[in-house]
Every structure is written in C-alpha cells, then in structure tokens.
Amino acid sequence: MEQWYKVAESRAELFQQHPAALQVKGKHLCIAVHNDVLFAFNDKCPHAGGKLSAGYVDALGNIVCPLHRYKFTMKNGYNCSGEGYFLKTYPIKEDDGIWVQV
C-alpha cells in the first residue's frame, strides 16, 4: 500500500545539493526541481546504474545521468532519446513540508 512520507520540512533543508538524494522506506530516491516544480524518481539510472543525484537537470527539465549522459523526463520518467529505458517516478507534494508517496 502506498503512503505519503515527509522527507523534509522545506526545500532549503532538502537541497543542500541539487539534485538531492534520500532514502524512503528502503528506496533510494532523487528529488529535483525545474521551473519551481518538484519531481521525485529513482536515484539509479535504468541504463547503467549511475546515481542520478550526481547528475544535473538540463534547461529542458530533464535529469541527466552522470555516467553516459542519458536523459529522462522528470515528469513521467521516459528516456528522451527513445532507447526504451524508463525511470520510476513518485508523486511529490509540498504543503507543511515536502512529502513523497511510496
């Protein structure tokens, strides 16, 4: 059963690095922001296992893996270049803190 978990009190607490890496219920997640919108997804690149939290968000709002520069749309997890890799995404919300549904 999926539940909401509070992962931070504020963006300032969460983003000591950007993107941010964290662990929720045994899952390694990455949280990033683009155009003031938060996104949560697996921290492990489905292509070769790189840590996406060590990558960056490009100008179009894609998370870029530091190993081979594979890009994924943070909104839905689709690989931008069509190789068929898919990044697991998670619902995220911000009200009295930052919450992720796992």
C-alpha positions, 0 to 999 in steps of 0.5 A, a space after each residue: 500500500 502506498 503512503 505519503 512520507 515527509 522527507 523534509 520540512 522545506 526545500 532549503 533543508 532538502 537541497 543542500 545539493 541539487 539534485 538531492 538524494 534520500 532514502 524512503 522506506 528502503 528506496 533510494 530516491 532523487 528529488 529535483 526541481 525545474 521551473 519551481 516544480 518538484 519531481 521525485 524518481 529513482 536515484 539509479 539510472 535504468 541504463 547503467 546504474 549511475 546515481 542520478 543525484 550526481 547528475 544535473 537537470 538540463 534547461 529542458 527539465 530533464 535529469 541527466 545521468 552522470 555516467 553516459 549522459 542519458 536523459 529522462 523526463 522528470 515528469 513521467 520518467 521516459 528516456 528522451 532519446 527513445 532507447 526504451 529505458 524508463 525511470 520510476 517516478 513518485 508523486 511529490 507534494 509540498 504543503 507543511 513540508 515536502 512529502 513523497 508517496 511510496 
